Amino acid sequence: MKASGFMEIILPNNYHIRDFLDFHQRDEMKVSEIVQQNEIKKGIMWHENPALLTIAIEKNKAQIQLDIDDEENFCSHEALSALALHMLGLKQPIEGFESTYQDHPVIGELVTRQTGLRIYQSATPFEALSWAIIGQQISLSAAISIRRRFIQAIGIPHSSGLLCHPTDKQVIQCSEQDLRQCGFSVGKANALLKVSQLIDSGVLKLNIPEGEDEVKSLTENLLAIKGIGMWTVNYALLRGFSYLNGSLHGDVAVRRNLQYLLKQADKVSAGQAEKWLAGFSPWKALVGAHLWRQQSSSGY
């Protein structure tokens, strides 16, 4: 028997449906997510039980369904709504950003052309942080391969056949060698294990920050973990916490596209990108996303 929840959400007219689906369509092996036409099916853990999240989009409406492999595990309308709004990026106040910068001499044309752009989110902050750790200093294709093996090794299957992305509770049952066999380096394996142990003990809480003080505290706690640097923190904040003010100056694609935007002959250094992005606070990460998207959605 299964417990399930269902709801509908009206989307803005300028919602980037294709970009949202592409974000979840990176792994062609489809062990944890399946994207078909305008629908995504994703395995997630819901209160320690395997669940299948389905988000189907038609025109300006998203239909969300959660099927849980536990008849007693109740899915409230409020909880399902919070998950869907988070993943769809609908909690992000992008209208204020667009109205502020639509006439900007440098990025105005880009923002106007890409109006409605949001930063689509992982199902949980832990999933985003895991992906950020995996993706440090390697290619996207290599990161996807490691993530797939990680999910195959310790992800719990849902009755649909999809595997659910591991939580900290599954990770703490692994050894460093278990993660190494998935393709993790020693440093990445130990960083993910340490994160999971701190979450399990209650020392580290991956809550959505409500203000800059909470962001600063979370950042400091993550940076104190060996193997986690500022790029990892900023990318995790971007993809798991809907934080729009992280600086992505260390990202190669951001710097490359900034060079293109500025029509600059020389490559943009990390320092130059950091200084340039600083002028767009509190929207630095959103500006970074617009830079990603200006030439291709592949890195976005």
C-alpha positions in Angstrom: 0.0 0.0 0.0 1.1 3.6 -0.7 0.3 7.0 0.8 0.1 9.8 -1.7 -0.4 13.5 -2.1 -1.5 15.6 -5.1 -1.7 19.3 -5.8 -1.5 21.9 -8.6 0.5 25.1 -8.8 -0.1 27.9 -11.3 3.2 29.0 -13.0 4.2 32.4 -14.2 3.6 33.0 -17.9 7.4 33.4 -18.5 8.4 30.2 -16.6 11.4 28.4 -18.2 9.9 24.9 -18.4 12.6 23.5 -20.6 15.4 24.8 -18.3 13.7 23.2 -15.3 13.4 19.9 -17.0 17.0 20.0 -18.4 18.3 20.5 -14.9 16.9 17.1 -13.9 17.9 15.4 -17.2 21.6 15.3 -16.9 22.1 11.6 -16.3 21.1 9.7 -19.4 21.1 6.4 -17.4 18.0 7.6 -15.5 18.7 5.7 -12.2 17.1 8.4 -10.0 15.3 10.7 -12.4 13.3 10.2 -15.6 12.3 13.2 -17.7 9.8 12.5 -20.5 8.2 15.3 -22.5 7.1 17.8 -19.9 7.2 15.5 -16.9 9.9 14.6 -14.3 9.8 11.5 -12.0 12.3 11.6 -9.2 13.1 9.2 -6.4 13.4 10.9 -3.0 13.4 9.9 0.6 10.3 11.2 2.5 10.6 11.0 6.2 12.9 7.9 5.8 10.6 6.2 3.3 11.2 5.8 -0.4 8.9 8.1 -2.5 8.3 9.0 -6.1 7.9 12.6 -6.9 6.2 13.5 -10.2 6.0 17.0 -11.5 4.1 17.3 -14.8 3.9 20.7 -16.5 1.3 21.9 -19.0 1.2 25.5 -20.2 1.2 27.5 -17.0 0.3 24.7 -14.6 2.4 22.2 -12.6 0.8 19.0 -11.3 2.7 17.5 -8.4 2.2 14.0 -7.0 4.1 12.2 -4.3 3.7 8.4 -3.9 5.2 7.0 -0.7 6.1 3.4 -0.1 4.4 3.5 3.3 0.6 3.6 3.8 1.1 5.3 7.2 3.4 8.0 6.0 1.2 11.0 5.6 2.0 13.8 3.1 0.4 17.1 4.1 -0.6 19.6 1.4 1.6 22.2 3.1 4.7 20.0 3.0 4.2 19.0 -0.6 3.6 22.6 -1.6 6.8 23.7 0.2 8.8 21.0 -1.7 7.3 21.9 -5.1 7.7 25.6 -4.7 11.3 25.1 -3.6 12.3 22.9 -6.5 10.5 25.0 -9.1 12.3 28.1 -7.8 9.0 29.9 -7.2 10.0 31.3 -3.8 12.7 33.4 -5.5 11.7 37.1 -5.7 13.2 37.5 -9.2 10.7 40.3 -10.2 12.6 42.8 -8.0 15.8 41.9 -9.7 14.4 42.2 -13.2 12.8 45.5 -12.5 16.0 46.9 -11.0 18.3 45.7 -13.8 16.2 45.6 -17.0 17.7 48.9 -18.1 21.2 48.3 -16.8 23.8 49.3 -19.5 25.7 46.0 -19.3 23.3 43.3 -18.2 20.0 44.9 -19.1 19.6 43.4 -22.5 20.6 39.9 -21.1 18.1 40.1 -18.2 15.3 41.3 -20.5 16.0 38.5 -23.0 16.0 35.9 -20.3 13.2 37.3 -18.2 11.6 34.7 -15.9 14.9 32.9 -15.3 15.1 31.2 -11.9 17.6 28.9 -10.2 16.0 25.5 -10.1 16.6 23.6 -6.9 17.6 20.1 -5.8 15.0 18.3 -3.8 16.9 18.8 -0.6 19.9 20.9 0.6 21.8 17.7 1.3 21.4 16.6 -2.3 22.7 19.9 -3.5 25.7 19.8 -1.1 26.5 16.3 -2.1 26.5 17.3 -5.7 28.7 20.3 -5.0 31.2 18.1 -3.2 31.2 15.6 -6.0 31.6 18.2 -8.7 34.7 20.0 -7.2 37.4 20.5 -9.9 36.1 17.8 -12.3 34.1 17.9 -15.5 30.3 17.7 -15.6 30.4 14.3 -17.2 32.7 12.9 -14.6 30.6 14.3 -11.8 27.4 12.8 -13.3 29.1 9.4 -13.4 30.2 9.5 -9.8 26.8 10.7 -8.7 25.2 7.8 -10.5 27.5 5.2 -8.9 26.9 6.8 -5.5 23.1 6.6 -5.9 23.4 3.0 -7.3 25.6 1.9 -4.4 23.5 3.2 -1.4 20.3 4.7 -2.8 17.1 3.0 -1.5 14.8 1.8 -4.3 11.2 3.0 -4.7 8.6 0.5 -5.8 8.6 2.3 -9.2 12.1 1.1 -9.8 13.8 4.5 -9.4 16.5 4.9 -6.8 16.1 7.6 -4.2 19.0 10.0 -3.7 20.9 9.0 -0.5 20.4 11.0 2.7 22.9 11.6 5.5 21.5 8.5 7.2 22.5 6.3 4.3 25.9 7.9 3.9 27.0 7.5 7.6 26.6 3.7 7.1 29.3 3.9 4.4 33.1 3.7 4.8 35.6 5.9 3.0 36.4 2.9 0.8 32.7 2.5 -0.1 32.7 6.0 -1.5 36.1 5.6 -3.1 34.6 2.7 -5.1 32.0 5.1 -6.4 34.7 7.4 -7.7 35.1 9.8 -4.8 38.6 11.1 -4.1 39.8 10.6 -0.5 39.2 14.2 0.3 35.7 14.2 -1.2 34.8 11.0 0.5 35.9 12.3 3.9 34.1 15.6 3.4 30.8 14.0 2.6 31.2 11.5 5.5 32.0 14.4 7.9 29.0 16.4 6.7 26.7 13.4 7.2 28.1 12.7 10.7 27.6 16.3 11.8 24.0 16.4 10.5 23.2 13.1 12.2 24.6 14.3 15.5 22.6 17.6 15.2 25.7 19.8 15.1 25.1 20.8 11.5 21.6 21.8 10.4 21.0 22.3 6.6 18.0 24.6 7.0 17.0 27.3 4.5 18.5 30.5 5.8 16.1 33.3 6.7 18.7 36.1 6.6 22.3 36.9 6.0 23.4 36.1 9.6 22.1 32.5 9.1 23.9 32.3 5.7 27.1 33.5 7.3 26.8 30.9 10.2 26.0 28.1 7.8 28.9 29.1 5.5 31.4 29.2 8.4 30.2 25.8 9.6 30.7 24.3 6.2 34.1 25.9 5.6 35.3 24.4 8.9 34.9 20.9 7.3 38.1 19.8 5.6 37.6 19.4 1.8 34.9 22.0 1.5 35.8 25.4 0.1 34.0 28.6 -0.9 33.0 27.3 -4.4 31.4 24.3 -2.9 29.5 26.4 -0.3 28.3 28.9 -2.9 27.2 26.3 -5.4 25.3 24.4 -2.6 23.7 27.6 -1.5 22.7 28.3 -5.1 21.1 24.9 -5.8 19.8 23.7 -2.4 19.0 26.8 -0.4 17.6 29.3 -3.0 20.3 31.8 -2.0 20.6 34.3 -4.7 23.6 36.3 -3.4 26.4 33.8 -3.4 29.4 34.8 -5.6 30.2 32.4 -8.4 33.4 34.2 -9.4 35.4 30.9 -9.2 33.2 29.2 -11.8 35.0 28.8 -15.2 31.8 29.1 -17.2 30.7 32.3 -15.4 34.1 33.9 -16.1 34.1 32.8 -19.7 30.6 34.2 -20.3 31.4 37.4 -18.5 34.4 37.8 -20.8 31.9 37.4 -23.7 29.4 39.8 -22.2 32.1 42.5 -21.6 33.6 41.9 -25.1 36.9 41.6 -23.4 39.9 40.1 -25.3 41.7 38.8 -22.2 40.3 36.0 -19.9 38.4 37.3 -16.9 40.3 36.4 -13.7 38.5 35.1 -10.5 39.4 38.4 -8.8 38.0 40.5 -11.6 34.8 38.4 -11.7 34.4 38.7 -7.9 34.8 42.5 -8.0 32.3 42.8 -10.9 29.7 40.5 -9.3 30.0 42.4 -6.0 28.2 45.3 -7.5 25.0 43.3 -8.0 24.4 42.3 -4.3 22.0 40.9 -3.2 21.6 39.2 -6.6 25.1 38.0 -7.4 24.2 34.3 -7.8 21.2 35.2 -10.0 23.5 37.3 -12.2 25.8 34.3 -12.4 22.9 32.2 -13.5 22.1 34.7 -16.3 25.7 34.5 -17.4 25.6 30.7 -17.5 22.4 30.8 -19.5 23.4 33.5 -22.1 25.0 31.0 -24.5 23.8 27.6 -23.5 21.6 25.9 -20.9 24.0 23.0 -20.7 25.8 24.4 -17.7 22.7 26.0 -16.2 
